[in-house]
Amino acid sequence: MSKLKNLNSECFLYELYESGWWTLLDLSFSESIETKNITDCIHNFAIGYCDGSQLRLRPNAETFAIMFEKDGIKFWFHVPKWQLEDMQKNNMIELTP
């Protein structure tokens, strides 16, 4: 099980936001919508999260912002809350305070 720590919302800078995140994770767009692929990427590359409603830039109350680091590049994007909550219910991840 992956443990994701709650990061300060100020860590989620505009210049680190990645709208084409799937390319940085070596996924095609169609692969990026598969829950299993997102789960694998979270296990392998996620370093933390923040409730999307707490973000100063690009806030979204229905998401968690997830920070990733891969190949020395930090970036973040939104993941629907239901998706992470399902992962947590199934003991796939732990969201720590």
Backbone bond lengths (Angstrom), bond angles and torsions (degrees), N, CA, C in turn:
res aa  C-N    CA-C-N  psi(-1)  N-CA   C-N-CA  omega(-1)  CA-C   N-CA-C  phi
1 M - - - 1.450 - - 1.528 108.51 -
2 S 1.311 115.76 135.29 1.464 121.39 176.92 1.521 109.65 -87.10
3 K 1.308 115.95 139.46 1.464 121.21 174.68 1.523 107.62 -107.48
4 L 1.320 115.15 124.27 1.460 120.32 176.81 1.509 108.57 -108.25
5 K 1.319 116.05 127.78 1.458 118.29 179.27 1.519 110.19 -90.89
6 N 1.311 114.40 148.71 1.452 121.52 178.87 1.526 108.33 -75.64
7 L 1.325 116.17 119.23 1.461 121.70 -179.33 1.525 110.13 -98.02
8 N 1.315 115.57 153.32 1.456 121.78 174.14 1.523 108.81 -61.24
9 S 1.312 116.25 137.62 1.462 120.26 -177.89 1.527 112.53 -60.37
10 E 1.327 117.15 -23.34 1.476 120.75 179.84 1.526 112.05 -69.56
11 C 1.330 118.51 -13.32 1.471 121.89 176.56 1.523 111.69 -73.00
12 F 1.326 116.49 -20.58 1.455 121.43 -174.63 1.532 109.48 -91.67
13 L 1.307 114.30 78.11 1.453 122.31 -176.65 1.519 111.27 -78.55
14 Y 1.329 115.00 152.50 1.457 120.01 179.83 1.527 111.14 -59.30
15 E 1.334 116.97 -41.38 1.467 119.92 -176.98 1.528 112.95 -69.94
16 L 1.337 118.09 -13.34 1.463 121.02 176.68 1.531 112.41 -95.19
17 Y 1.342 116.33 -7.13 1.462 119.41 179.31 1.525 108.60 -69.16
18 E 1.330 116.19 135.08 1.465 120.45 -176.75 1.524 109.77 -125.52
19 S 1.329 116.14 104.81 1.463 119.81 -179.92 1.526 112.05 -74.20
20 G 1.321 118.17 -25.81 1.458 121.97 176.86 1.516 111.52 -104.63
21 W 1.329 115.68 42.24 1.467 123.10 -172.39 1.516 113.80 -53.43
22 W 1.324 118.07 -33.25 1.463 120.28 -175.76 1.524 111.77 -61.72
23 T 1.331 117.74 -30.00 1.464 119.46 179.17 1.527 110.91 -69.11
24 L 1.341 117.20 -35.25 1.466 120.37 178.01 1.524 111.80 -70.33
25 L 1.324 116.44 -22.12 1.464 121.33 178.69 1.527 111.74 -100.16
26 D 1.318 115.95 14.06 1.474 122.76 177.06 1.527 113.00 58.64
27 L 1.323 115.83 40.28 1.460 121.65 177.46 1.524 109.27 -117.22
28 S 1.322 115.77 151.47 1.463 119.51 168.45 1.533 106.89 -81.05
29 F 1.330 116.21 167.26 1.457 118.13 179.64 1.528 110.52 -60.85
30 S 1.327 117.15 -43.28 1.475 119.23 -178.96 1.529 111.38 -64.43
31 E 1.336 117.97 -33.26 1.469 120.61 176.47 1.525 111.29 -70.12
32 S 1.328 116.61 -27.81 1.468 120.50 -175.38 1.524 113.20 -71.82
33 I 1.317 117.71 -16.37 1.464 119.00 179.78 1.523 112.85 -94.21
34 E 1.310 116.85 -0.12 1.464 121.67 177.28 1.532 109.63 -84.63
35 T 1.310 116.82 124.38 1.461 121.86 -178.08 1.527 111.91 -56.06
36 K 1.318 117.94 -40.39 1.457 120.67 -178.89 1.531 111.12 -61.75
37 N 1.315 117.53 -39.83 1.465 120.45 179.69 1.523 111.33 -66.75
38 I 1.329 117.17 -40.51 1.467 120.12 177.37 1.523 109.81 -65.50
39 T 1.334 116.42 -40.94 1.466 120.55 177.20 1.520 110.90 -59.09
40 D 1.324 116.86 -46.54 1.469 120.79 178.43 1.523 111.38 -60.19
41 C 1.317 117.08 -41.98 1.470 120.67 179.94 1.528 111.18 -66.30
42 I 1.317 116.55 -38.11 1.462 119.76 177.10 1.526 109.68 -64.10
43 H 1.315 116.91 -44.79 1.473 120.85 178.31 1.526 111.69 -59.43
44 N 1.315 116.33 -41.09 1.461 120.66 -172.61 1.526 115.45 -87.82
45 F 1.345 117.68 -29.41 1.460 118.36 -168.78 1.533 115.78 -132.89
46 A 1.338 118.82 -11.38 1.470 119.88 -177.10 1.527 110.67 -73.66
47 I 1.323 115.48 139.40 1.471 120.15 178.60 1.525 112.71 -117.14
48 G 1.323 117.54 -10.43 1.454 119.25 178.18 1.517 112.04 173.91
49 Y 1.324 114.77 177.03 1.459 120.78 -177.31 1.516 110.50 -146.09
50 C 1.314 115.42 167.40 1.458 122.62 174.11 1.518 107.05 -151.86
51 D 1.322 116.76 142.41 1.454 119.88 174.76 1.532 107.98 -60.46
52 G 1.324 115.93 127.72 1.464 120.56 -176.44 1.514 114.46 -58.90
53 S 1.322 117.41 -24.75 1.468 120.01 179.61 1.527 112.16 -72.72
54 Q 1.329 117.75 -16.62 1.464 121.49 -178.53 1.532 113.38 -88.92
55 L 1.321 116.57 -7.44 1.456 119.67 -178.04 1.520 111.04 -72.53
56 R 1.322 115.10 139.98 1.457 119.61 176.08 1.525 109.80 -80.08
57 L 1.315 116.40 -36.42 1.457 122.26 178.61 1.521 109.16 -109.29
58 R 1.317 116.69 132.19 1.455 122.87 -179.79 1.534 112.62 58.71
59 P 1.336 118.27 46.69 1.470 119.39 178.75 1.526 111.01 -66.76
60 N 1.322 114.87 148.01 1.464 120.63 177.47 1.529 107.12 -155.94
61 A 1.310 115.85 108.33 1.465 121.64 -174.10 1.527 113.47 -67.56
62 E 1.313 118.23 -16.35 1.464 120.70 -176.92 1.524 112.62 -96.60
63 T 1.337 116.71 11.31 1.463 120.09 -176.33 1.524 111.87 -134.39
64 F 1.318 113.74 166.64 1.456 122.17 162.01 1.518 105.65 -108.47
65 A 1.304 116.63 140.94 1.459 121.32 170.86 1.521 105.85 -89.82
66 I 1.324 116.63 128.46 1.460 121.75 -178.12 1.528 108.33 -113.95
67 M 1.330 116.26 127.23 1.465 122.15 177.68 1.522 108.02 -94.86
68 F 1.317 114.78 132.66 1.463 122.56 -179.81 1.517 109.52 -121.25
69 E 1.326 115.67 157.32 1.458 121.32 168.29 1.518 107.63 -139.32
70 K 1.338 114.69 123.00 1.467 120.95 179.03 1.522 108.03 -142.51
71 D 1.311 115.95 130.85 1.471 121.92 179.53 1.527 111.79 54.51
72 G 1.333 116.04 37.43 1.462 121.32 177.56 1.516 114.72 76.92
73 I 1.331 117.70 6.88 1.463 122.12 -179.64 1.522 108.97 -109.69
74 K 1.337 116.67 125.00 1.461 121.33 175.37 1.519 108.74 -96.31
75 F 1.327 115.59 138.60 1.455 121.40 178.16 1.525 108.61 -158.56
76 W 1.320 114.89 162.72 1.462 119.06 179.52 1.523 110.09 -142.17
77 F 1.317 113.53 161.03 1.455 120.93 173.64 1.526 108.52 -158.16
78 H 1.321 115.18 169.75 1.460 121.57 -178.95 1.522 111.19 -86.65
79 V 1.326 115.28 140.43 1.461 122.81 172.53 1.531 106.38 -126.26
80 P 1.324 118.20 133.42 1.472 119.47 -179.30 1.534 111.40 -56.24
81 K 1.323 115.16 139.08 1.472 120.10 -179.68 1.519 111.71 -56.79
82 W 1.329 117.44 -40.71 1.466 119.87 -177.55 1.525 110.77 -58.46
83 Q 1.336 116.55 -34.35 1.458 119.67 -177.07 1.532 111.06 -68.51
84 L 1.328 116.98 -45.59 1.464 119.55 178.63 1.525 111.60 -70.87
85 E 1.318 117.09 -35.79 1.461 119.77 177.87 1.526 110.86 -64.81
86 D 1.335 117.93 -38.62 1.470 120.90 174.59 1.519 110.86 -63.26
87 M 1.323 116.42 -42.18 1.465 120.43 178.79 1.525 110.15 -62.58
88 Q 1.327 116.82 -39.06 1.456 120.67 179.82 1.535 110.62 -68.68
89 K 1.319 117.71 -41.60 1.465 121.58 178.68 1.535 111.05 -61.07
90 N 1.316 115.86 -34.41 1.473 120.93 -179.00 1.530 112.45 -90.72
91 N 1.329 116.49 16.15 1.468 122.90 177.84 1.516 113.48 56.02
92 M 1.319 116.43 34.74 1.472 120.99 177.65 1.523 111.14 -92.30
93 I 1.332 116.60 -29.70 1.456 121.44 176.71 1.522 108.82 -141.86
94 E 1.310 114.81 162.14 1.470 121.45 172.65 1.515 107.24 -128.22
95 L 1.325 115.29 125.05 1.458 120.74 176.71 1.512 107.08 -94.65
96 T 1.321 117.06 111.98 1.462 120.68 -176.73 1.524 109.57 -95.36
97 P 1.320 116.59 149.03 1.474 120.07 -179.83 1.519 112.65 -68.47
